[in-house]
Amino acid sequence: MTEVDSRIWAALPVPALILDETDRIVDINPAAEGFLMTSSKAIKGQPVWDRLAVDAPIEEALERARAKNAPLFVNDVDVGTGDRAPLQCNLQIAPLASDTSEMILLISPRELAGRVTQSQSVKSAAKSAIGMAEMLAHEIKNPLAGITGAAQLLSMNLSQEDLELTDLIVSEARRIVALLEQVEQFGNVSAPQLGPVNLHDVLDRARRSALVGFAANMTILEDYDPSLPMAQGDSDQLLQVIQNLLKNATEAAGQAGGTITLHSYYEQSLRVRRGGGSGKSLPLQIEVIDDGPGLPPDICNDLFEPFVSGRENGTGLGLALAAKIISDHDGWISVSSVPGRTVFRISLPRAEPQTEDT
């Protein structure tokens, strides 16, 4: 490669592999080194399908692209490396040059692509929604107090049949006030006080609190990586997020109860590219997994937006608040759901190295 080619190769934001005519690895770029968790030097010459597991007839696709000397696209396939759970990706396969049988394979993780600007989009949407919601909450609470007072005065001189109507007015007005107070709380979340946080301590606090309260009918299992390093975060705000996810899982299970698994693990290759172009490493993973009925498919893509809820009486603020908190931590939150398995995944940065004063 020329110096310019080398710089372009190193700057590619997605994993890229060059394969020879026998599908052995000739070279990989730095993004692929992170994705495969190995160095270019260590992996050269290895069969690519010994290092990548693709849930599609990708070998046939590669042969077709090679035979026709034309690019080929394979979308929405699970790609794993054997060292971590598969990610849904889009693949691009193309001849490297007309005079060679070498091919280039580009791997674009769809999961990350859909969330790379999550921090900016969540903050922007949340800021707009919070401003409007706070204004409406302030304006609506005052007349509601008047309506409630008037209904209570009327009830003093009404028959039992009419009293049911004034009681309904009072109870519904109070319910609206409670909702407005939640909206105001949503807008009052302060910036996180970042520092080293033991995520297992946070998970244990959330688990114990849930089991003696709203999740008394649930079984909560622990599946922790004991070697997980400290995270950079605000322990109280992260506790609030985990408790919210546990409460959602409990409410989805209903009276019958169910099982929730708290899972932690380390994924070195996970990076999120922000709008400014920099890549942020988010190796610390927390998953809250439940065996409930799953989420309605039509809301999964918008679940973290304010006022989107999968429950009949849900406010749609809990997950929006969770997304705001995780975004303020420079983290990433996502969800995947099918009946019987819903997984909320939180990805966080490691704690900053501590330096001693000399």
Secondary structure by P-SEA (a helix, b strand, c coil): ccaaaaaaaaacccbbbbbccccccccccaaaaaaaccccccccccccccccccccaaaaaaaaaaaacbbbbbcbbbbbccccccccbbbbbbbccccccbbbbbbbcaaaaaccaaaaaaaaaaaaaaaaaaaaaaaaaaaaaaaaaaaaaaaccccaaaaaaaaaaaaaaaaaaaaaaaaaaaaacccccccccaaaaaaaaaaaaaaacccccbbbbbbcccccccccccaaaaaaaaaaaaaaaaaaacccbbbbbbbbbbbccbbbbccccbbbbbcbbbbbcccccccccccccccccccccccccccccaaaaaaaaaaaacccccccccccbbbbbbbbbccccccccc
